[in-house]
Amino acid sequence: MNGKTLFTFFVSLLTGFSACQPHIESCTVKGTVQGVKDGAELVLQDEWNEWKTISTTTVENGTFEFHPRIAAPTHVYLYASNPDDVFANPYDGGQLKDFFLEAGTIIVDVHAEDERDMGTGATGTALNDAYHKILAADPDAREALWEEAIGEERTNLLALVHADDYPDDLARASETLDRLSPDLAKTYKRYISTLKKNLVRRAEAAERRDKALEEEVNLVGQRYIDMEYPNVDDVPVRLSAVIDDPDNRYVILDFWATWCLNCVKSIPTMKEVYAKYHDKGLEIYSISQDSKAKEWKSYVEENGMSWINVLASSDSKVYKDYGIEFIPRVFLIDCQTGEILVHESQPDLDAILSGLLQ
């Protein structure tokens, strides 16, 4: 083999070797962070690749910056690695945000003291801008935005998040995954396989849940069980005091939380019935499972929930007393007799109250 032939052989070998390697891209993740101490370690974990740690950094002067290298876009979570040392009231094991890691500059602004901030995503790249737009949208418009993004070639990786986080049923989630192009389906084959197994398990769990709800003891006809929990002003409010108030004829007992989508969807209805029937003798006693009192209080105020709102941790006795396995749960109590008239997830309160409060 002469020198020219040998040179050509090595060039071919190197070219072939390079073609077998994944295309590595650089990206920048940067932003500001409130509610996390300077010096705290932040971690990026890759959900689509078995939760591997991609990169770490530290908070400096209320800012942070990562420079990870990736072979393909992926979905990551930003964590504070030692939440007990970082937050006054740590939640979700230090989770701060979830967003997409892809080539470009990704802007992630964190407000760690606001639990709702976890669900706002990031901006700066195609996937993240589309995801942020969906997360910031009104619930009624959100599904249409999901469909639009999933149908777009540049953002249809959102189908993986949609199938994971919003599986209405197994068939629906599978159909969403099938929208991925063949190339993307091949690239993310391993994660999709894991996701489909999880969806099957979720479907089985939902079937068990539905069976449990069918077997749930219905408290209609029984007397209410008393309780006392602090309201938004940190003043304990006893349910019996509300029921014994001569101005009240019926009390809605509402179990909910700000993180419960169906609970949040019911708030406009609660506001409507309260405005319509409060002067006729209706009061509402809402019990939240939220873990952070400050954010719960802000949510109640911002959403004009002007009735009685109290906070009870998820391990409180009241949930066992009323057999609460899932929320929302709504009870209607007759103040004259103390009897529970309604025990449902989302009853038609306007129809019920219109017949009682003429």
N, C-alpha and C positions, 0 to 999 in steps of 0.2 A: 504494500500500500504506500503510494508516494505521499509527499507532504501535502499536496493540494487535496487529495482524496481523504487523508487523515483529518485535515481541518474541516472539510465538509461533513465528515462523520460526527465529529464532536459538536459542530453547530447543530446538526440534526438531533443529536442526543439531548443537548441542552434545550432546544426548542420543544421537543417532545416532553421532557421533564417539566418545563414551565407550563405547558398546556394542561398537565395533570393537576396542577396546583390550583386551589381556589383563589379567586380574585379578591385580594384583601383591600378593604377600603378603610380610610380614616374618617373619624367624625369627632366633633366637639360637642360636649354636653356642658352647658354652663348656666348659672343663674344665681339668684339671691335666695336666702333662706332666713325666715323669721321664726323664732321659737326654738332654735337649736343653738347650743353653745359653740363659740369659737373653739377650734381644736377637735371637735367631734368628728369621728370617722364616718364617712358615707360610703355605701356599697351599691354597685349596680349588679343585680342578679338576673340572669337570662331565663325567663320562663320557658321559652321554646327549646332550650337545650339543657334540660334537667336541672334548672335553677343553679347553673354554674355561676360563680362570681366572675364577672368580666373585668371590673376595674374598681379601684378604691381611691378615695381622696379625703381631704379634710376641709372643714369649714374654716375660712379665714376672713375676718372682718365682714361676716355675714354673707359671704359669697363662696362659691365652689366651682370647680371645673374638672371635667374628665376628658381624656383623649384616648378612647378605646379604638381598637381595630377590629373590624368584623368582616366575615366572608359573605354574609347576606343579611338583609334587614331582619330584625328580631324584636320581640316584645319583652321589655325589661321592667323591673321594679326597682325603685330607689328606696333604700333603707338607711336608717341610722343604726349602726352596728351595735351600739350599747344604749338602747332607749331608756333604761332605768337611770342612767347617768346624764341623759341629755334632756329629757322632758320632765316637766313637773307632774304631768299625768299621761304617761305613755299609753298608746293604743296600737292595736294590730302589730305588736312586736316591732315597732319602729318604722312601719311602712309610711312613706311620704308621698310617693307618686307612682303611677305606671304610665309608660309611654313607649314609643317605638324608637329603636336605635337603627339609624340609617345614615348614609353619607350626607354630610352637611353640618350645619351648626344648629343645634337643638337648644331652645331656651326653656328652662324649667325654673319657675319661680315658686318657692315653697312657703306656705304659711302653716307651720306645724301645729300651731295652737288652734287651728280651725279644722275640725275633723272632716268637714265637707270639702276642703281643699284637696284631699286625696283624690277625688274623682274629677279633677279638672284637666288632667293631661298636660301636654307641652305644646310648643309651637316652633315654627322655623323650617320644617320640612314637609313634603307632600302628605305623608302618612299622618304625621302629628297634627298638621293643620286640619285635616279632615276629621281626625279623632276628636280634637278639641272642639271643633264646630258642633259635632254630635253631642258631646258631653255638656256643652253650654246651652243646648237648645231646650226649648219648652218640651215637656214630656209628650205632648200631643204631636209635635213635629219630629220627634227623634227617630221614629221608625222609618219615616220617609227619607230622612237623611242617611240612615243606615243603608237603605236600599240603593240610594244614589251612589254612595261611596263604594259599596260592594260591587256595583256594576262597572265602576271605573277601573281601567287597567292599572293605573298608577297606585290605586288605593285598595284594590280588592283583597289585599292581605288582611284588611279589617274583618274579612269573613271569619278568620280564625278566632279573633276576639269576640265577634258577635256570637258565633256558635258556642264559645266557652261561657260567656257571661249572660247570654240571653236565650237559653235553649227552651223555647216554648214547649217543644216536644222533640222527640228523637228524630222523626221524619223531617221536621222543619230544619233542625240543626244540620242534618246530613245533606239536605238540599242546599243549604248555605255553603257548606264545605265544597260541594260539587261545582260551585261557581269558579273556583280557582282554576287558572290555566294549567295545562299539563306540566309545563316547566315548573311552576310554583308548587304544584302538588308533589312533584318529584323532589324538589329541594327540601320541602317541609314534611316529607313522607313520615318520618319517625314521630314527629310531634302530632301529626294528624291521626296516626294510628293510636297513640296514647289518648288523644282527645276523644276519639270515637269510643274507646273502651270506657272512658269516664262518663260519656253521655249515656251509655247503656246502664252504668251503675246509677246515674242520676235518675234515669227513667224508672229503674227498679225501686229506688228510694222514694220517688214521688208516688209510686203505686202503694208502697207501704204507708206513706203519709196519708194518702186518701182513704185507705182502709182504717187508719187510726182515727181520722176525722169522723168517719161513719160510725165508729164505735164510741166516740166521745160522749160523755155523759151530758145530756142537755139539762141545763139548770132552769129552764122555763118552769114556772110554778113554784119554785123554791124561794126561800127568803134570802135576801142579799147578805153577804158577809162583810162586816165592817172592816175598815182600814184607816190608816193615818200616815200621810207622807208629805214632805215639804213642797210648797209651791214655788213659783219663780222668784218670790221674795224671801225664800227660805223659812217660811212660816208653815208649820204643820197644819194640814187641813184634814179633818176627820170626815169620812163619807157620811156617817150617820147625822152629823151636824147639817150637812147639805140636804139630806133627805128630810130631816125634821124641820127645815126652814118652812114656815107657813106660806111663803111666796112660791114655793116649788111644788108642782104637781107630779112631774116626771123627771127622772135623772137618767141621762145617757152615760153609761160607764164605758169608757173607750180605752182599750189597750193598744198602744201603738209605739212607733219610734221613728226618728227622722231618717234612718237608714232603710226603712221598710217601704218599698216602692208603692205597694198597694195602700199602705197607710197614708202616704203622702198624697196619693191620688184622691183619697177620701176627704181631705181637708176642705176643698171648696164646698162639698156637700154639707159637711159639718157647719161651715160658716153660714151657708144658706138656711139650714134648719134652725140654727141658733138665732139668726136675725129675724126669722119668720115667727118663731114660737117662744122665744125667751120671755117676752112680755105676757105671754099666756100661761106661763108656769113651767117652762122647760129650763133645766140647767144641765151642763155637761161637765163631767169629772173625767179628765183624760189622764192616763197613767203612761208615762214614757219609760222605755227600757234603755234610753241613751246612757252611754258611759261617761260622757263629759258634760257636766252641768252647765258650764259657760256657753257652749255651743247650742245646747238644747234651749236655754233661755233666750238666746239671740234668735233662734229659729222661730220660737213661739211668738216673739215680739214682731219680727219681720213679716210673719205671715198672718198677723192680725187675729191670732187665736185668743180671743178676749174672755173665754170662759175659764173655768178652774183647770189648771194644769199642774200635775205633781210628777215627781221623779221617783222611780223605784228601781233599784238595780235588779238585774235579771235573776238573781238568786233570792229575791225577796219572797216572803211567805205568801203574798197575795196571788202570785201566779199558780202556786199549788192549790190555794183555796178555790180558785176559779177554774182550775184545770186548763190553764193556758199553755198549750204546746206550740202554737203558731199565732202570729199576729198578721193582720188586725183581728181583734175580737171585740164585738160590740154587745152590750147588754142594755136593756131598757128597764128601769125600775119604777114601779108605782109607789110614790111617796106615801100614799095613804095606807097601803097595806104592807109595804116593804117587799112585795112580790116581784120577782123577775118575770117580765112579760116577753122579752125578746132575748135570744142568745144566738147570734149569727156572726159571720165574718164581715159581710157588707150588706146589711139589710136596707130596704127602701124606706129610710127613716121618714121622708116627707109623706109618703103614703100612709105610714103607720100613725104618725103624729096628727095628720089632718083629720083622722077619725077620732082621735082622743082629745084633741085640744081645739074645740070649736069656738 
